[in-house]
Amino acid sequence: HPCRLSALAQILFKKPRHQRWAGRLREVSVRLVIVDDSATNLVLLRSISSKIGGTVIHCFADSERAIEHLMQHDVDVIVVDYSMPRITGVELVKRMRSSPRHASTPILMVTGSSERVVHERAFAVGVNRILTKPVKSGEYQAAVEALAIQHAREAAA
């Protein structure tokens, strides 16, 4: 499975408890889907995401399988890569926004591009937040947490 960490990766990414990011969601379970065609990026994003307390993570290297999963499950945040084969991140976002289940689910897009046109295209289809690769751990965690809190508030309203 592309999201499983090897024993070496677990050691490399693990930090002592006192050094972990302090702003974690502690009492909320965050249902997170990560879609990226790069196994390396999936492992990295999963590792960072696992440091957000109570996170249930599903990873997909294939955007078609991710869409199948998302059409059957509610999630709190979707993280998607911009550039993927077959179904791009932009196309995946369009499909989620046209689905009643995910019309308002927060979406974080990660991209290797800092070009304005790429970011404008992503926002135009309904992306809530964009991070440019290489993703900084603290910035990613803060973005996922903020989007999860936003989703929880909207669901409670």
Disulfide bonds with the S-S distance in Angstrom:
Cys3-Cys59 1.62
